[in-house]
């Protein structure tokens, strides 16, 4: 059984992430979507809120997808779960350098685990969680870029700040 993982911050989940999830699902038998707990980043949404976003979008009866949060080295988590494929999305050249360095380091640490890059769809290639948060914080329309309930969570989060 080929087990894949799609790690990220998902702060918040966007339609770009969902597109990668749909495509990654086709390439493995089981897909783990993993929220990396990163103490260096100050997230807008808690791990629990982000798990809820993923669960609402990705869980259905008999689904081969599961959602988790993890701490520590990704490759250690992969080994513990029997993961052989790490999925990452690439939007533009600017993503490449960063993603390439991480992929090389992970290969060094765990030669048996392969990183698979999926190119972002053109309609989402400009979409990032940071951009979505920034636009939403100023009341901009992001309805076509995130699931509806994520939009509502963003509106709710920012409504208290105005
Ligand atoms: P991280 O903090 O690990 O970069 P993100 O949630 O920002 O977490 O992104 C997780 C992965 O999803 C990364 O590989 C990123 O390049 C990819 N990604 C983010 N947004 C998009 C998008 N719009 N289209 C395709 N891939 C994306």
Backbone and ligand atoms as CSV (ligand in chain L), in Angstrom:
chain,resi,resn,atom,element,x,y,z
A,1,UNK,N,N,0.850,-1.202,0.000
A,1,UNK,CA,C,0.000,0.000,0.000
A,1,UNK,C,C,0.882,1.246,0.000
A,2,UNK,N,N,0.559,2.157,-0.909
A,2,UNK,CA,C,1.368,3.368,-1.034
A,2,UNK,C,C,0.724,4.486,-0.200
A,3,UNK,N,N,1.450,4.905,0.850
A,3,UNK,CA,C,0.904,5.937,1.737
A,3,UNK,C,C,1.599,7.269,1.454
A,4,UNK,N,N,0.787,8.301,1.194
A,4,UNK,CA,C,1.335,9.629,0.917
A,4,UNK,C,C,0.968,10.598,2.023
A,5,UNK,N,N,1.756,11.676,2.095
A,5,UNK,CA,C,1.453,12.713,3.084
A,5,UNK,C,C,1.495,14.073,2.397
A,6,UNK,N,N,0.568,14.935,2.751
A,6,UNK,CA,C,0.588,16.316,2.260
A,6,UNK,C,C,0.711,17.205,3.499
A,7,UNK,N,N,1.948,17.645,3.787
A,7,UNK,CA,C,2.150,18.457,4.985
A,7,UNK,C,C,2.042,19.943,4.675
A,8,UNK,N,N,1.630,20.713,5.653
A,8,UNK,CA,C,1.570,22.163,5.452
A,8,UNK,C,C,1.058,22.853,6.688
A,9,UNK,N,N,0.916,24.167,6.570
A,9,UNK,CA,C,0.380,24.952,7.684
A,9,UNK,C,C,-1.142,25.060,7.567
A,10,UNK,N,N,-1.633,25.183,6.356
A,10,UNK,CA,C,-3.081,25.283,6.082
A,10,UNK,C,C,-3.734,26.367,6.953
A,11,UNK,N,N,-3.115,27.538,6.975
A,11,UNK,CA,C,-3.565,28.626,7.860
A,11,UNK,C,C,-4.002,29.837,7.044
A,12,UNK,N,N,-5.162,29.799,6.373
A,12,UNK,CA,C,-6.148,28.730,6.385
A,12,UNK,C,C,-6.033,27.860,5.126
A,13,UNK,N,N,-6.895,26.829,5.110
A,13,UNK,CA,C,-7.054,25.963,3.932
A,13,UNK,C,C,-7.598,26.801,2.772
A,14,UNK,N,N,-7.010,26.623,1.583
A,14,UNK,CA,C,-7.499,27.353,0.399
A,14,UNK,C,C,-7.921,26.359,-0.692
A,15,UNK,N,N,-8.542,26.884,-1.733
A,15,UNK,CA,C,-8.917,26.017,-2.861
A,15,UNK,C,C,-7.677,25.472,-3.568
A,16,UNK,N,N,-6.571,26.185,-3.465
A,16,UNK,CA,C,-5.309,25.691,-4.038
A,16,UNK,C,C,-4.873,24.420,-3.321
A,17,UNK,N,N,-4.964,24.428,-1.985
A,17,UNK,CA,C,-4.648,23.210,-1.212
A,17,UNK,C,C,-5.585,22.074,-1.613
A,18,UNK,N,N,-6.879,22.392,-1.731
A,18,UNK,CA,C,-7.866,21.334,-2.040
A,18,UNK,C,C,-7.579,20.693,-3.392
A,19,UNK,N,N,-7.128,21.513,-4.324
A,19,UNK,CA,C,-6.794,20.984,-5.639
A,19,UNK,C,C,-5.631,19.981,-5.542
A,20,UNK,N,N,-4.621,20.341,-4.762
A,20,UNK,CA,C,-3.476,19.427,-4.578
A,20,UNK,C,C,-3.949,18.135,-3.888
A,21,UNK,N,N,-4.830,18.274,-2.895
A,21,UNK,CA,C,-5.331,17.094,-2.168
A,21,UNK,C,C,-6.055,16.143,-3.132
A,22,UNK,N,N,-6.918,16.698,-3.978
A,22,UNK,CA,C,-7.674,15.864,-4.930
A,22,UNK,C,C,-6.726,15.107,-5.852
A,23,UNK,N,N,-5.678,15.791,-6.303
A,23,UNK,CA,C,-4.754,15.154,-7.249
A,23,UNK,C,C,-3.840,14.146,-6.547
A,24,UNK,N,N,-3.405,14.483,-5.322
A,24,UNK,CA,C,-2.520,13.570,-4.574
A,24,UNK,C,C,-3.257,12.260,-4.268
A,25,UNK,N,N,-4.555,12.379,-3.997
A,25,UNK,CA,C,-5.372,11.196,-3.685
A,25,UNK,C,C,-5.302,10.147,-4.797
A,26,UNK,N,N,-5.181,10.640,-6.044
A,26,UNK,CA,C,-5.161,9.722,-7.198
A,26,UNK,C,C,-3.843,8.944,-7.290
A,27,UNK,N,N,-2.825,9.451,-6.587
A,27,UNK,CA,C,-1.479,8.889,-6.762
A,27,UNK,C,C,-1.106,7.917,-5.647
A,28,UNK,N,N,-1.893,7.906,-4.552
A,28,UNK,CA,C,-1.556,6.971,-3.475
A,28,UNK,C,C,-2.817,6.247,-2.999
A,29,UNK,N,N,-2.598,5.230,-2.182
A,29,UNK,CA,C,-3.745,4.452,-1.687
A,29,UNK,C,C,-4.350,5.109,-0.454
A,30,UNK,N,N,-3.483,5.753,0.321
A,30,UNK,CA,C,-3.951,6.437,1.530
A,30,UNK,C,C,-3.222,7.770,1.606
A,31,UNK,N,N,-3.969,8.837,1.891
A,31,UNK,CA,C,-3.334,10.160,1.967
A,31,UNK,C,C,-3.535,10.732,3.366
A,32,UNK,N,N,-2.407,11.126,3.965
A,32,UNK,CA,C,-2.461,11.794,5.276
A,32,UNK,C,C,-2.244,13.280,5.042
A,33,UNK,N,N,-3.200,14.082,5.456
A,33,UNK,CA,C,-3.004,15.535,5.371
A,33,UNK,C,C,-2.559,15.977,6.750
A,34,UNK,N,N,-1.360,16.546,6.816
A,34,UNK,CA,C,-0.733,16.758,8.125
A,34,UNK,C,C,-0.432,18.222,8.390
A,35,UNK,N,N,-0.994,18.721,9.476
A,35,UNK,CA,C,-0.702,20.093,9.896
A,35,UNK,C,C,0.574,20.072,10.719
A,36,UNK,N,N,1.576,20.786,10.216
A,36,UNK,CA,C,2.849,20.847,10.937
A,36,UNK,C,C,2.738,21.907,12.027
A,37,UNK,N,N,2.918,21.481,13.269
A,37,UNK,CA,C,2.911,22.451,14.370
A,37,UNK,C,C,4.283,23.108,14.389
A,38,UNK,N,N,4.296,24.388,14.093
A,38,UNK,CA,C,5.576,25.098,13.976
A,38,UNK,C,C,5.600,26.268,14.952
A,39,UNK,N,N,6.444,26.126,15.973
A,39,UNK,CA,C,6.441,27.163,17.021
A,39,UNK,C,C,7.014,28.486,16.517
A,40,UNK,N,N,7.735,28.436,15.372
A,40,UNK,CA,C,8.319,29.679,14.838
A,40,UNK,C,C,7.270,30.528,14.124
A,41,UNK,N,N,6.135,29.916,13.770
A,41,UNK,CA,C,5.105,30.675,13.047
A,41,UNK,C,C,3.970,31.043,13.997
A,42,UNK,N,N,3.421,32.226,13.796
A,42,UNK,CA,C,2.300,32.679,14.618
A,42,UNK,C,C,1.029,32.531,13.780
A,43,UNK,N,N,0.313,31.422,13.916
A,43,UNK,CA,C,-0.839,31.192,13.033
A,43,UNK,C,C,-2.057,32.032,13.409
A,44,UNK,N,N,-2.935,32.269,12.435
A,44,UNK,CA,C,-4.198,32.977,12.698
A,44,UNK,C,C,-5.197,32.010,13.333
A,45,UNK,N,N,-5.173,30.753,12.857
A,45,UNK,CA,C,-6.112,29.751,13.357
A,45,UNK,C,C,-5.362,28.700,14.187
A,46,UNK,N,N,-6.017,28.209,15.234
A,46,UNK,CA,C,-5.390,27.173,16.066
A,46,UNK,C,C,-5.294,25.868,15.260
A,47,UNK,N,N,-4.486,24.963,15.770
A,47,UNK,CA,C,-4.363,23.651,15.126
A,47,UNK,C,C,-5.736,22.985,15.059
A,48,UNK,N,N,-6.504,23.109,16.146
A,48,UNK,CA,C,-7.829,22.492,16.193
A,48,UNK,C,C,-8.750,23.066,15.112
A,49,UNK,N,N,-8.693,24.384,14.923
A,49,UNK,CA,C,-9.528,25.023,13.895
A,49,UNK,C,C,-9.100,24.574,12.498
A,50,UNK,N,N,-7.807,24.453,12.318
A,50,UNK,CA,C,-7.323,24.041,10.989
A,50,UNK,C,C,-7.651,22.571,10.712
A,51,UNK,N,N,-7.606,21.753,11.761
A,51,UNK,CA,C,-8.007,20.349,11.593
A,51,UNK,C,C,-9.476,20.282,11.193
A,52,UNK,N,N,-10.269,21.139,11.831
A,52,UNK,CA,C,-11.712,21.159,11.529
A,52,UNK,C,C,-11.929,21.548,10.061
A,53,UNK,N,N,-11.162,22.521,9.575
A,53,UNK,CA,C,-11.297,22.929,8.167
A,53,UNK,C,C,-11.034,21.740,7.249
A,54,UNK,N,N,-9.940,21.026,7.544
A,54,UNK,CA,C,-9.577,19.883,6.693
A,54,UNK,C,C,-10.620,18.784,6.790
A,55,UNK,N,N,-11.079,18.533,8.009
A,55,UNK,CA,C,-12.049,17.448,8.192
A,55,UNK,C,C,-13.355,17.739,7.472
A,56,UNK,N,N,-13.785,18.997,7.516
A,56,UNK,CA,C,-15.047,19.347,6.848
A,56,UNK,C,C,-14.949,19.182,5.340
A,57,UNK,N,N,-13.760,19.376,4.804
A,57,UNK,CA,C,-13.602,19.311,3.341
A,57,UNK,C,C,-13.215,17.941,2.831
A,58,UNK,N,N,-12.495,17.200,3.621
A,58,UNK,CA,C,-11.832,16.019,3.057
A,58,UNK,C,C,-12.366,14.690,3.556
A,59,UNK,N,N,-13.234,14.717,4.571
A,59,UNK,CA,C,-13.698,13.442,5.107
A,59,UNK,C,C,-15.031,13.041,4.519
A,60,UNK,N,N,-15.079,11.879,3.965
A,60,UNK,CA,C,-16.370,11.333,3.585
A,60,UNK,C,C,-16.321,9.834,3.868
A,61,UNK,N,N,-17.480,9.227,3.838
A,61,UNK,CA,C,-17.601,7.805,4.162
A,61,UNK,C,C,-16.604,6.979,3.341
A,62,UNK,N,N,-15.854,6.127,4.022
A,62,UNK,CA,C,-14.937,5.236,3.320
A,62,UNK,C,C,-13.768,5.951,2.644
A,63,UNK,N,N,-13.517,7.181,3.065
A,63,UNK,CA,C,-12.464,7.969,2.429
A,63,UNK,C,C,-11.076,7.406,2.741
A,64,UNK,N,N,-10.174,7.577,1.777
A,64,UNK,CA,C,-8.804,7.118,1.990
A,64,UNK,C,C,-7.944,8.249,2.541
A,65,UNK,N,N,-8.604,9.313,2.990
A,65,UNK,CA,C,-7.882,10.488,3.468
A,65,UNK,C,C,-8.027,10.610,4.978
A,66,UNK,N,N,-6.915,10.919,5.640
A,66,UNK,CA,C,-7.027,11.224,7.067
A,66,UNK,C,C,-6.276,12.506,7.394
A,67,UNK,N,N,-6.676,13.144,8.480
A,67,UNK,CA,C,-6.079,14.430,8.833
A,67,UNK,C,C,-5.466,14.332,10.227
A,68,UNK,N,N,-4.270,14.880,10.362
A,68,UNK,CA,C,-3.572,14.822,11.652
A,68,UNK,C,C,-2.771,16.105,11.852
A,69,UNK,N,N,-2.315,16.300,13.076
A,69,UNK,CA,C,-1.338,17.356,13.342
A,69,UNK,C,C,-0.110,16.663,13.906
A,70,UNK,N,N,1.065,17.173,13.568
A,70,UNK,CA,C,2.271,16.535,14.100
A,70,UNK,C,C,3.313,17.593,14.462
A,71,UNK,N,N,4.228,17.162,15.316
A,71,UNK,CA,C,5.317,18.025,15.746
A,71,UNK,C,C,6.631,17.327,15.443
A,72,UNK,N,N,7.681,18.071,15.234
A,72,UNK,CA,C,8.979,17.436,15.022
A,72,UNK,C,C,9.293,17.280,13.555
A,73,UNK,N,N,10.261,16.409,13.274
A,73,UNK,CA,C,10.734,16.239,11.897
A,73,UNK,C,C,9.707,15.486,11.054
A,74,UNK,N,N,9.444,16.025,9.872
A,74,UNK,CA,C,8.481,15.376,8.973
A,74,UNK,C,C,8.905,13.938,8.662
A,75,UNK,N,N,10.199,13.737,8.388
A,75,UNK,CA,C,10.628,12.381,7.987
A,75,UNK,C,C,10.452,11.363,9.122
A,76,UNK,N,N,10.579,11.822,10.365
A,76,UNK,CA,C,10.354,10.901,11.498
A,76,UNK,C,C,8.886,10.488,11.541
A,77,UNK,N,N,8.014,11.486,11.323
A,77,UNK,CA,C,6.581,11.197,11.313
A,77,UNK,C,C,6.261,10.243,10.149
A,78,UNK,N,N,6.891,10.497,8.996
A,78,UNK,CA,C,6.663,9.638,7.819
A,78,UNK,C,C,7.067,8.196,8.112
A,79,UNK,N,N,8.232,8.037,8.706
A,79,UNK,CA,C,8.705,6.669,9.016
A,79,UNK,C,C,7.721,5.966,9.944
A,80,UNK,N,N,7.286,6.698,10.962
A,80,UNK,CA,C,6.371,6.092,11.948
A,80,UNK,C,C,5.048,5.669,11.306
A,81,UNK,N,N,4.656,6.393,10.248
A,81,UNK,CA,C,3.357,6.117,9.606
A,81,UNK,C,C,3.487,5.235,8.359
A,82,UNK,N,N,4.704,4.896,8.002
A,82,UNK,CA,C,4.917,4.093,6.790
A,82,UNK,C,C,4.709,4.881,5.501
A,83,UNK,N,N,4.939,6.183,5.562
A,83,UNK,CA,C,4.741,7.049,4.388
A,83,UNK,C,C,5.925,6.924,3.422
A,84,UNK,N,N,5.625,6.797,2.124
A,84,UNK,CA,C,6.727,6.742,1.147
A,84,UNK,C,C,6.714,7.930,0.190
A,85,UNK,N,N,5.634,8.722,0.185
A,85,UNK,CA,C,5.551,9.869,-0.727
A,85,UNK,C,C,5.168,11.139,0.028
A,86,UNK,N,N,5.939,12.196,-0.190
A,86,UNK,CA,C,5.591,13.501,0.386
A,86,UNK,C,C,5.103,14.379,-0.767
A,87,UNK,N,N,3.900,14.881,-0.665
A,87,UNK,CA,C,3.368,15.763,-1.716
A,87,UNK,C,C,3.541,17.216,-1.313
A,88,UNK,N,N,3.988,18.013,-2.276
A,88,UNK,CA,C,4.067,19.464,-2.074
A,88,UNK,C,C,3.556,20.130,-3.353
A,89,UNK,N,N,3.030,21.325,-3.191
A,89,UNK,CA,C,2.545,22.063,-4.353
A,89,UNK,C,C,3.574,23.103,-4.776
A,90,UNK,N,N,3.662,23.352,-6.072
A,90,UNK,CA,C,4.554,24.402,-6.584
A,90,UNK,C,C,3.724,25.409,-7.350
A,91,UNK,N,N,3.793,26.662,-6.918
A,91,UNK,CA,C,3.019,27.695,-7.605
A,91,UNK,C,C,3.836,28.442,-8.637
A,92,UNK,N,N,5.009,28.841,-8.261
A,92,UNK,CA,C,5.816,29.673,-9.162
A,92,UNK,C,C,7.285,29.442,-8.826
A,93,UNK,N,N,8.127,30.108,-9.601
A,93,UNK,CA,C,9.566,29.971,-9.395
A,93,UNK,C,C,9.943,30.272,-7.941
A,94,UNK,N,N,9.248,31.234,-7.352
A,94,UNK,CA,C,9.609,31.611,-5.975
A,94,UNK,C,C,9.439,30.448,-5.003
A,95,UNK,N,N,8.513,29.560,-5.259
A,95,UNK,CA,C,8.352,28.385,-4.393
A,95,UNK,C,C,9.511,27.415,-4.563
A,96,UNK,N,N,10.089,27.411,-5.754
A,96,UNK,CA,C,10.993,26.325,-6.126
A,96,UNK,C,C,12.213,26.193,-5.213
A,97,UNK,N,N,12.882,27.317,-4.994
A,97,UNK,CA,C,14.138,27.277,-4.240
A,97,UNK,C,C,13.918,26.699,-2.832
A,98,UNK,N,N,12.880,27.205,-2.194
A,98,UNK,CA,C,12.544,26.787,-0.835
A,98,UNK,C,C,12.155,25.300,-0.814
A,99,UNK,N,N,11.284,24.939,-1.723
A,99,UNK,CA,C,10.790,23.550,-1.750
A,99,UNK,C,C,11.905,22.560,-2.117
A,100,UNK,N,N,12.779,22.995,-3.029
A,100,UNK,CA,C,13.877,22.136,-3.474
A,100,UNK,C,C,14.827,21.852,-2.308
A,101,UNK,N,N,15.132,22.896,-1.531
A,101,UNK,CA,C,16.040,22.736,-0.386
A,101,UNK,C,C,15.436,21.763,0.633
A,102,UNK,N,N,14.145,21.911,0.895
A,102,UNK,CA,C,13.502,21.009,1.864
A,102,UNK,C,C,13.507,19.577,1.332
A,103,UNK,N,N,13.211,19.441,0.035
A,103,UNK,CA,C,13.160,18.094,-0.557
A,103,UNK,C,C,14.533,17.422,-0.488
A,104,UNK,N,N,15.582,18.195,-0.747
A,104,UNK,CA,C,16.938,17.622,-0.694
A,104,UNK,C,C,17.298,17.211,0.730
A,105,UNK,N,N,16.935,18.050,1.679
A,105,UNK,CA,C,17.233,17.726,3.088
A,105,UNK,C,C,16.471,16.471,3.506
A,106,UNK,N,N,15.211,16.392,3.131
A,106,UNK,CA,C,14.419,15.212,3.487
A,106,UNK,C,C,14.979,13.948,2.834
A,107,UNK,N,N,15.494,14.112,1.615
A,107,UNK,CA,C,16.084,12.964,0.901
A,107,UNK,C,C,17.344,12.499,1.628
A,108,UNK,N,N,18.096,13.486,2.114
A,108,UNK,CA,C,19.332,13.172,2.849
A,108,UNK,C,C,18.988,12.409,4.137
A,109,UNK,N,N,17.950,12.889,4.818
A,109,UNK,CA,C,17.575,12.286,6.098
A,109,UNK,C,C,16.880,10.940,5.920
A,110,UNK,N,N,16.132,10.826,4.825
A,110,UNK,CA,C,15.335,9.597,4.614
A,110,UNK,C,C,15.332,9.258,3.128
A,111,UNK,N,N,16.393,8.579,2.636
A,111,UNK,CA,C,16.530,8.328,1.193
A,111,UNK,C,C,15.368,7.533,0.585
A,112,UNK,N,N,14.683,6.781,1.401
A,112,UNK,CA,C,13.600,5.946,0.856
A,112,UNK,C,C,12.294,6.690,0.633
A,113,UNK,N,N,12.235,7.952,1.066
A,113,UNK,CA,C,10.985,8.710,0.937
A,113,UNK,C,C,11.133,9.712,-0.206
A,114,UNK,N,N,10.184,9.690,-1.113
A,114,UNK,CA,C,10.248,10.531,-2.311
A,114,UNK,C,C,9.343,11.759,-2.166
A,115,UNK,N,N,9.864,12.936,-2.567
A,115,UNK,CA,C,8.992,14.116,-2.598
A,115,UNK,C,C,8.415,14.251,-4.007
A,116,UNK,N,N,7.115,14.422,-4.080
A,116,UNK,CA,C,6.434,14.568,-5.367
A,116,UNK,C,C,5.854,15.980,-5.440
A,117,UNK,N,N,6.248,16.736,-6.477
A,117,UNK,CA,C,5.730,18.093,-6.633
A,117,UNK,C,C,4.580,18.106,-7.633
A,118,UNK,N,N,3.494,18.734,-7.234
A,118,UNK,CA,C,2.372,18.909,-8.152
A,118,UNK,C,C,2.281,20.387,-8.492
A,119,UNK,N,N,2.225,20.698,-9.771
A,119,UNK,CA,C,2.149,22.099,-10.185
A,119,UNK,C,C,0.760,22.641,-9.876
A,120,UNK,N,N,0.729,23.853,-9.336
A,120,UNK,CA,C,-0.561,24.486,-9.038
A,120,UNK,C,C,-1.332,24.699,-10.332
A,121,UNK,N,N,-2.652,24.582,-10.232
A,121,UNK,CA,C,-3.487,24.926,-11.390
A,121,UNK,C,C,-3.388,26.421,-11.615
A,122,UNK,N,N,-3.438,26.837,-12.878
A,122,UNK,CA,C,-3.228,28.263,-13.165
A,122,UNK,C,C,-4.203,29.154,-12.395
A,123,UNK,N,N,-5.445,28.696,-12.224
A,123,UNK,CA,C,-6.415,29.572,-11.537
A,123,UNK,C,C,-6.114,29.760,-10.054
A,124,UNK,N,N,-5.262,28.884,-9.489
A,124,UNK,CA,C,-4.914,29.027,-8.071
A,124,UNK,C,C,-3.433,29.360,-7.874
A,125,UNK,N,N,-2.722,29.574,-8.961
A,125,UNK,CA,C,-1.270,29.701,-8.821
A,125,UNK,C,C,-0.860,30.974,-8.079
A,126,UNK,N,N,-1.774,31.911,-7.938
A,126,UNK,CA,C,-1.458,33.142,-7.190
A,126,UNK,C,C,-2.013,33.105,-5.766
A,127,UNK,N,N,-2.656,31.993,-5.420
A,127,UNK,CA,C,-3.353,31.916,-4.133
A,127,UNK,C,C,-2.430,31.355,-3.048
A,128,UNK,N,N,-2.260,32.118,-1.989
A,128,UNK,CA,C,-1.525,31.615,-0.829
A,128,UNK,C,C,-2.348,31.927,0.418
A,129,UNK,N,N,-2.122,31.178,1.479
A,129,UNK,CA,C,-2.838,31.437,2.731
A,129,UNK,C,C,-2.559,32.863,3.205
A,130,UNK,N,N,-1.320,33.288,3.078
A,130,UNK,CA,C,-0.969,34.644,3.552
A,130,UNK,C,C,-1.724,35.723,2.788
A,131,UNK,N,N,-1.793,35.550,1.472
A,131,UNK,CA,C,-2.486,36.540,0.629
A,131,UNK,C,C,-3.977,36.580,0.982
A,132,UNK,N,N,-4.548,35.381,1.155
A,132,UNK,CA,C,-5.967,35.278,1.486
A,132,UNK,C,C,-6.249,35.988,2.819
A,133,UNK,N,N,-5.360,35.767,3.796
A,133,UNK,CA,C,-5.541,36.405,5.111
A,133,UNK,C,C,-5.456,37.917,4.993
A,134,UNK,N,N,-4.488,38.373,4.214
A,134,UNK,CA,C,-4.288,39.817,4.090
A,134,UNK,C,C,-5.501,40.482,3.425
A,135,UNK,N,N,-5.955,39.871,2.315
A,135,UNK,CA,C,-7.105,40.453,1.596
A,135,UNK,C,C,-8.350,40.421,2.486
A,136,UNK,N,N,-8.553,39.283,3.158
A,136,UNK,CA,C,-9.735,39.156,4.033
A,136,UNK,C,C,-9.677,40.168,5.178
A,137,UNK,N,N,-8.489,40.448,5.666
A,137,UNK,CA,C,-8.375,41.370,6.810
A,137,UNK,C,C,-8.809,42.783,6.434
A,138,UNK,N,N,-8.736,43.097,5.124
A,138,UNK,CA,C,-9.179,44.428,4.660
A,138,UNK,C,C,-10.585,44.367,4.056
A,139,UNK,N,N,-11.252,43.234,4.224
A,139,UNK,CA,C,-12.628,43.120,3.738
A,139,UNK,C,C,-12.741,42.808,2.262
A,140,UNK,N,N,-11.648,42.372,1.620
A,140,UNK,CA,C,-11.689,42.029,0.183
A,140,UNK,C,C,-12.427,40.721,-0.053
A,141,UNK,N,N,-12.886,40.534,-1.280
A,141,UNK,CA,C,-13.687,39.358,-1.633
A,141,UNK,C,C,-12.781,38.167,-1.975
A,142,UNK,N,N,-12.851,37.135,-1.161
A,142,UNK,CA,C,-12.024,35.944,-1.416
A,142,UNK,C,C,-12.905,34.702,-1.604
A,143,UNK,N,N,-14.178,34.936,-1.929
A,143,UNK,CA,C,-15.139,33.816,-1.977
A,143,UNK,C,C,-14.733,32.725,-2.974
A,144,UNK,N,N,-14.062,33.088,-4.049
A,144,UNK,CA,C,-13.725,32.053,-5.032
A,144,UNK,C,C,-12.386,31.374,-4.715
A,145,UNK,N,N,-11.757,31.777,-3.633
A,145,UNK,CA,C,-10.414,31.256,-3.350
A,145,UNK,C,C,-10.353,30.269,-2.191
A,146,UNK,N,N,-11.399,30.255,-1.365
A,146,UNK,CA,C,-11.424,29.359,-0.187
A,146,UNK,C,C,-12.811,28.723,-0.076
A,147,UNK,N,N,-12.926,27.574,0.627
A,147,UNK,CA,C,-14.257,27.011,0.866
A,147,UNK,C,C,-15.114,28.015,1.641
A,148,UNK,N,N,-16.429,27.905,1.471
A,148,UNK,CA,C,-17.326,28.907,2.056
A,148,UNK,C,C,-17.169,29.045,3.579
A,149,UNK,N,N,-17.066,27.910,4.275
A,149,UNK,CA,C,-16.991,28.037,5.739
A,149,UNK,C,C,-15.647,28.603,6.190
A,150,UNK,N,N,-14.597,28.433,5.373
A,150,UNK,CA,C,-13.307,29.063,5.699
A,150,UNK,C,C,-13.451,30.578,5.543
A,151,UNK,N,N,-14.167,30.987,4.508
A,151,UNK,CA,C,-14.453,32.407,4.316
A,151,UNK,C,C,-15.187,32.965,5.535
A,152,UNK,N,N,-16.171,32.195,5.995
A,152,UNK,CA,C,-16.940,32.649,7.177
A,152,UNK,C,C,-16.046,32.733,8.420
A,153,UNK,N,N,-15.175,31.750,8.574
A,153,UNK,CA,C,-14.261,31.777,9.734
A,153,UNK,C,C,-13.339,32.990,9.664
A,154,UNK,N,N,-12.886,33.320,8.450
A,154,UNK,CA,C,-12.008,34.491,8.279
A,154,UNK,C,C,-12.772,35.773,8.607
A,155,UNK,N,N,-13.986,35.864,8.067
A,155,UNK,CA,C,-14.803,37.073,8.315
A,155,UNK,C,C,-15.005,37.257,9.811
A,156,UNK,N,N,-15.327,36.127,10.450
A,156,UNK,CA,C,-15.589,36.164,11.888
A,156,UNK,C,C,-14.335,36.606,12.644
A,157,UNK,N,N,-13.206,36.051,12.263
A,157,UNK,CA,C,-11.948,36.356,12.945
A,157,UNK,C,C,-11.599,37.835,12.812
A,158,UNK,N,N,-11.821,38.353,11.611
A,158,UNK,CA,C,-11.413,39.748,11.381
A,158,UNK,C,C,-12.471,40.764,11.802
A,159,UNK,N,N,-13.714,40.313,11.954
A,159,UNK,CA,C,-14.770,41.281,12.292
A,159,UNK,C,C,-14.524,41.893,13.670
A,160,UNK,N,N,-13.922,41.121,14.550
A,160,UNK,CA,C,-13.642,41.638,15.898
A,160,UNK,C,C,-12.492,42.622,15.916
A,161,UNK,N,N,-11.760,42.714,14.829
A,161,UNK,CA,C,-10.543,43.536,14.849
A,161,UNK,C,C,-10.729,44.910,14.261
A,162,UNK,N,N,-11.942,45.108,13.637
A,162,UNK,CA,C,-12.128,46.402,12.950
A,162,UNK,C,C,-12.532,47.495,13.933
L,1,LIG,P1,P,3.904,25.601,4.432
L,1,LIG,O1,O,4.016,26.487,5.645
L,1,LIG,O2,O,4.402,24.209,4.645
L,1,LIG,O3,O,4.418,26.213,3.151
L,1,LIG,P2,P,1.250,25.969,3.285
L,1,LIG,O4,O,-0.064,25.595,3.885
L,1,LIG,O5,O,1.462,27.412,2.975
L,1,LIG,O6,O,2.304,25.400,4.291
L,1,LIG,O7,O,1.481,25.144,1.964
L,1,LIG,C1,C,1.512,23.730,1.976
L,1,LIG,C2,C,1.881,23.248,0.597
L,1,LIG,O8,O,0.844,23.592,-0.318
L,1,LIG,C3,C,3.169,23.858,0.032
L,1,LIG,O9,O,3.831,22.869,-0.736
L,1,LIG,C4,C,2.665,24.958,-0.879
L,1,LIG,O10,O,3.575,25.225,-1.927
L,1,LIG,C5,C,1.383,24.320,-1.400
L,1,LIG,N1,N,0.402,25.319,-1.818
L,1,LIG,C6,C,-0.045,26.369,-1.120
L,1,LIG,N2,N,-0.955,27.072,-1.847
L,1,LIG,C7,C,-1.062,26.435,-3.034
L,1,LIG,C8,C,-1.822,26.678,-4.239
L,1,LIG,N3,N,-2.609,27.740,-4.367
L,1,LIG,N4,N,-1.694,25.812,-5.258
L,1,LIG,C9,C,-0.866,24.760,-5.137
L,1,LIG,N5,N,-0.109,24.477,-4.055
L,1,LIG,C10,C,-0.206,25.300,-3.010
